[in-house]
Amino acid sequence: MLAILYDIHGNRPALEAVLEDARSLGADRWLLGGDYSAFGAWPVECVEILRALEEEATWIRGNWERWQVEEDALPDAEVIRGAWVAVREALGDGLVDELFRLPVSATLGDTLFVHGSPGSDVESFTPEASEDDDQLLAGVTAPRVIFGHTHLQFARRAASGIELVNPGSVGLPWDGDPRAAYATLSDDGETLDLHRVEYDVEAAATAVTALGGAWAEATARRLRDARF
């Protein structure tokens, strides 16, 4: 079974809870969908935990792994820029470069994995059908596309019939449910399930607050409220 983890965002308690839950369900392979470190209190530790999955893990790059190198691409927002400084200093040049060089997509069986959408790591799909679906899926032949970025867990089909799945965010959900989110896919590719896992949200929020700064306060609120 493949466990699909997106948007971990440096939240070690959430990541550890998801790994334990996924293993209890029989997961023995992992798809890691990007945004591994920024915002949380454990940026390096989360990468180290994921590295320990070794050859069973397939990694792709998120927008944060790109932003850590392409500073000019950062949105002009205090929270984002504050988090950028903190995560850049924590990871150091070597790890920042290593994560930047990850592939932007992966294909496993009939499923295409991207961070935001096939053509962008910041443009993504909404829970409801949108007229943007066709544009975001231009040229895609895979019957299923799995993506993250918006931190909203859902599954639906586009008008073209392509299955669209957002596993949600492991470390920073924004759908009103503070539990960690992820998905699993059966070995035959037929059964995809969405999961939520309890973890110590308050511990994660308190640890972020202790880092100091407006970005940390904002992140702690988002952890508690599970809202952007």
Sequence and secondary structure as in RCSB ss.txt:
>XXXX:A:sequence
MLAILYDIHGNRPALEAVLEDARSLGADRWLLGGDYSAFGAWPVECVEILRALEEEATWIRGNWERWQVEEDALP
DAEVIRGAWVAVREALGDGLVDELFRLPVSATLGDTLFVHGSPGSDVESFTPEASEDDDQLLAGVTAPRVIFGHT
HLQFARRAASGIELVNPGSVGLPWDGDPRAAYATLSDDGETLDLHRVEYDVEAAATAVTALGGAWAEATARRLRD
ARF
>XXXX:A:secstr
 EEEE   TT HHHHHHHHHHHHHTT  EEEE S  STTSS HHHHHHHHHTTGGGEEE   HHHHHTT GGGS 
S HHHHHHHHHHHHHHHHHHHHHHHTS SEEEETTEEEESSBTTBSS    SS  TTHHHHTTT   SEEE  SS
   EEEE TTS EEEE   SS   SS  SEEEEEE TTS  EEEEEE   HHHHHHHHHTT SHHHHHHHHHHHH
T  
